[in-house]
Amino acid sequence: MESLIDRLLSNLNNFADLGRQRAFELGNPYYYTEAGDGDYWRKEMPNGDIYLVLFDIEYDDKGHALKIIDTFKKKIN
């Protein structure tokens, strides 16, 4: 019998979908890259709006991420 781990690892694209779903459940945006966007990232909001942004991550002295600071470039849709 195939384990849950084996099924998840058989299609690694599931992880991005699960991350997106969890971000939206928490009311957070989901960041991802697309070919042709250069150094910019796409920021998808739970309501479906997508923005092109640059972002930086602020870390504490232990190296843990504290917050994401993004700089808006343009709305895509």
N, C-alpha and C positions, 0 to 999 in steps of 0.2 A: 504494500500500500504506500502510495506517494505521500510524503509528509508535507505539511504546510510550507516549511522552509524550501523544500525542493520545488514546489509550485511557484512560490514567489521568485526564487532565483531563476526559474526557467524563462521568465519574462521580466527583465530588470526595468522595463518601462513602467511597471506598476508602481515603483517607488516614487517617481515624479508625480503620478496621479494621486497617490496616497498623501504625499506632502502637500499638494495643492488643496486637496479636500480638507485636510486637517487645518491648514492655514485659514481657510474660509470658515471652518467651524468655530475657530477662535476669533473670527472677525478681523484677521490680519490679511495684508496683501500677500501675493505669491510672486516671487521674482524668478525670471528665467531668461535665457538668451536665445536669440534666433540668428540664423545666418544672415549676414548683410547689415546687422545693427552696429557693427564696429565695437567700440568700447562700451556701448550703452546696453542696459538691461531693460527688459520689459517688466513692468509692475502691473499685475492684474489684480484688480480690486474684487471683493466678493460680489459687487453689483454688476460685474462684467466689463467695467471700464478698463482700458489698457493704456498705459503711459510708457513713454520711452524716458529712462532716467539714468543718471550716473549715481552710484551709491558708494558710501564708505561705511565701514563697521567700526563702532567705538568699542574698545576692549577695556576691561579693568586690569589691575596690575597682576592678576593671576592668569591673564590670557582668555578669560571668559567674555563672550560677546555681551555687551550691555544694550546697545541699540543700533539700528540702521539709520543712517542719515542719507536721504536721497535728494538729488537735485533734478528737478523736472526739466525735461527738454520739450516734449510735445505729447499731446494726446493722440493716440493711434486710431481709436474708434469712437 
